[in-house]
Amino acid sequence: MKICWFDDNRLGVIAGGQVLDVTGALDALLPLRYPSPWGDPLVRNLPAVRAAIERLQPGAKGVPVDKVRFLSPVASPSKIIGVPVNYPAHVAEAKLDTKTFAQYAGGIEEQGLFLKANSSLVGCSQGVRIRFPERPSHHEIELGIVIGRQGSNISEANAYDHIGGYAIALDMTVRGKEDRSLRKSVDTYSVLGPWLTTADEIPDPQALDFLLSVNGATRQQSNTRNMIMKIRRQIAWASSFYTLYPGDIIMAGTCEGVGPVVPGDMIEASFEGLGSMKVPVS
Ligand code: MN
């Protein structure tokens, strides 16, 4: 199932090139508790929401996918986790330019994971707003892994049981010497979209082609099989430090070809099985 938030916080399901409005399925979340547990209520209750969507879908009103504004398909993660230096050819390009890539010493397990502020999260239609035009802001296309089931100290063998779904992620980045958590947490610098594709639709997340272009020119192109640290290890390692909650997002690292964007650019990102999205830069 492909589930989205669109327009004025409507809930949608994608079918036949249309977004079907199934906002009524949110009744499956009631009554909401306060204080609510960490994580995203919809993702935490995904089986009940899916059942409600399936009931509503036959009579739901549809709008073509190119006529809606997509918000982030996860509204309230407890954290956004980033995996650095996870594709060999990206590591190689970074080593050639130590001025731009100031923090690329050592492998992933030496550098550690990083966190991006939740307040940086947007959907594709909301776009990226450049905050420091005098500094380079780079695009990084990544697989967005959305945790579906809470877990701590998860084993690699059980890691996939904790995945709720996937979406295309852009880990937008101001280049410079500050800690990653600051440079990658600018408002709008975490893009997720266009929708959440539930895990059952992606039998092997470690074999997905992806591509990013800017103004029609291809910049990044690879396959998730090229990851240095695989998805199972990412989930196991992350959960050895902190509990993963439903809705938590892991941005699984980018491939070679990162580069600057400026206001007026149009980023297009596509991922096998997850769709494609246009992200305006302003
Ligand atoms: Mn990244």
Boltz pocket constraint, residues with backbone or C-beta under 6 A from the ligand:
constraints:
  - pocket:
      binder: B
      contacts: [[A, 82], [A, 83], [A, 84], [A, 140], [A, 142], [A, 171], [A, 251], [A, 253], [A, 254]]
      max_distance: 6.0
